[in-house]
């Protein structure tokens, strides 16, 4: 997205990114609730790292998308 886009396009771009991150976290949560044998603790700990990585990635993604789509961010 190297040129200025409408608010709707920007919003859908950001929403699409958020949705795949949410799906990945939800998938791990489902697996954690169904697995047994002591692996659930390890999966919960992995979930914390995944949440942090997605938060950091999302903030970076939105920031870069906003700067690259604004009229002054050429």
Secondary structure, 3 states (H helix, E strand, C coil): CCCCCCHHHHHHHHHHHHHHHHHHHHHHHHHHHHCCCCHHHHHHHHHHHHHHHHHHHHHHHHHHHHHHHCCCCC
